[in-house]
Amino acid sequence: MKNKISGKELWLLLGVAVGILLISCVQTSKQPTKAQAKTCLDCHPEMGEKFKQGYVHKPVAENQCNSCHLPHGLIGGLFLREKEPSLCYSCHDNLRLAPDQKSAHDPAGPGKCSNCHKPHNSQNPALLKTPAPENCYSCHEQKNFEKKVVHAPLAKGCQTCHNPHKSDNIALLNQEPDAQCMSCHEVDRKSFITAHSNYPVTTGCLRCHTPHSADQPFLLRKNIHQPVKKGECSSCHQVQKNKILTRDTPNNLCLKCHTSPDPGSTGSSHKPHVDRKCTSCHAIHASDAPLLLKEAPEKICLTCHRVEDIPMAESGETDNTGAKKVKIIKSVHEPVAGGNCLDCHNGHASAQKNLLKTDKKGLCLSCHDARQYEESPGSHPPENGKACNTCHQPHKSYNPSLLVQSQKKLCFSCHRKESDEQGRFSLHRPFATGNCVGCHSLHGAKEEKYLKASRENGALCLSCHENIQQPGESIRPHEPVAKGRCEQCHAPHAADYANVIRQKPGRICLTCHEDVKSTINNAAVVHQPAVDENCISCHAAHGSPHEHILKKGQPMLCLTCHTEVARDWRKGVIHKPAMQNCMECHRAHGSDEPAMINSRPEALCVRCHESGTTDFLAAHSNIRPGADSCISCHDAHGSPDKGLLYPVGHAPFLEGTCKPCHDGRAK
């Protein structure tokens, strides 16, 4: 008999069925998917073509641009996530330098990975910018690796012996130096022992051999100690139980062959020489440096005598506040710059101070031509009892030309009179700035006062002021300028007047122009600029295209001050002489006549206007004017009226009725 389903159970079954149906609908409906971000190469496919050739950086090969770069932001550009080397170390942590790293490649030390490597791809292994060894030669001078005899491993590449980034051995070697050599050279072979004079050599390979290339057979260094060269090793060494021993201390062995004067018997001695420490400076067996020095002089000397420790005088320069300027070395003696210490100094002892090869004067003249610095009649002599070091430092200086002080201070330390001139009103620019060599040549000058050029014809001054003597037929030069006599008017260093003029401008003019001086002193009426001795208000000091070297032509020059003269010229009538040349009626500097006219009033007008003619008398109502009456009616320069009459006149005169006042007729 079948069981019946209750109503409650039926509702439960229906609920389950509906739930299953809803679940199935949700699972089968299409779900929205999140948009997948584009890669850099989706927008920049040309980059993929460019960067995926040859050897490719792993992130580039895997399209992982964002491993190194930040995506584009609001500001256009492509930015690294970190600066190098931190960015590079995020993957290449094994190349990170240890704090106590014995040696590191110069670019790797400061983390300049991109000096050698390309960041994306390269045609060379290890992403090198150029093939090895050319990549190395971009910093290491190639000629040092291409001498007559080349070390065989060099042909295989620098990395045969060196680690390109860092090492626990000197010179980035893969192994300790002797071990590196013995990785190829079998020291127990008979041929090896025979080549070393039957001595059991197992260490110190680099004492005699250069590791890369050499001009000597067997990669021997350039300079070889004579006992080594002759195979006379026994003069210094002996062999016991297959070990090479020295017969005495190295320094004592040196002195058995190399005698030297007693340090106390010379003027100066090198301290290692005094202490008999030969090996402080010299190699024992061989060296590429001269005199068997351990290193080139510029290096071996500076291991003790650091350039920054060489004393020198202060620059003494200050800024506008009076504070001392930051000291910058501005000049270095050429032998010092080239590391040629032995050009001037002996290595062991000298009769001179400071191990100099000869006295200071002779030493300097061994390079600097005596004909220029001593024999020439124009050379500046050094301070009594001193030589070149009166003015110059021997090694370096904060001042140009190795000067012990700035030019200004150095020259004024002796030239006190010139120093006092600094307080005057006007200073010649070279003098003001302390540029004494702008005009003076202290060595080899052929002119007086050590001048760089002759003062004749203004040659010295014109070397800077070339625009003063303007060529051309239209220019009328001032006579001193034409003859180059600049110092006739100007002082060379300083003066109490503008433009380094020796005296007040007008007064200096009058020293030559005596006639003008006489006029000014004796004339009844004197031109005001002449009274003020202000000649340059009208005249150009050096030259002008106008007569009498005036600044402007006539009448424009006079109108510069006397503007009222031309008030009626635009709309009225101009007196012809006034428009042409004021000097037709007036004198320039002074006159005994009113208004500085150049002749008596009664004679001035009649030079042009004949007062006795019929037309003249008719125009004046048949009345002959008085001798000096012209300017009582007429303006001498211009007027609104065609007769040059004054614009305001007496009523009878304007009506032509002269009889009420004048009785006479022309006779």
Secondary structure, 3 states (H helix, E strand, C coil): CCCCCCHHHHHHHHHHHHHHHHHHHHHHCCCCCCCCCCCHHHHCHHHHHHHCCCEECHHHHCCCHHHCEECCCCCCCCEECCCCCHHHHCCCHHHCCCCCCCEECCCCCCCCHHHCECCCEECCHHHECCCCCHHHHCCCCHHHHCCCEECHHHHHCHHHCECCCEECCHHHECCCHHHHHHCCCCCCCHHHHHHCCCCCCCCCHHHCECCCEECCHHHECCEECHHHHCCCHHHCEEEECCEEEECCCHHHHHHHHCCCCCHHHCCEECHHHHCCCHHHCECCCEECCHHHECCCHHHHHHHCCCHHHCCCCCCCCECCCCCECCCCCCEECHHHHCCCHHHCECCCEECCHHHECCCHHHHHHCCCCHHHHCCCCECCCCCCCCCHHHCECCCEECCHHHECCCHHHHHHCCCHHHHHHHHCCEECHHHHCCCHHHCECCCCECCHHHECCCCHHHHHHHCCCCCCCCCCCCCEECHHHHCCCHHHCECCCEECEHHHECCCHHHHHHCCCHHHHHHHHHCCEECHHHHCCCHHHCECCCEECCHHHECCCCCHHHHCCCHHHHCCCCCCEECHHHHHCHHHCECCCEECCHHHECCCHHHHHHHCCCCCCHHHHHHCCCCCCCCCCHHHHECCCEECCCCCECCCCCHHHHCCCCCCCCCCCCC
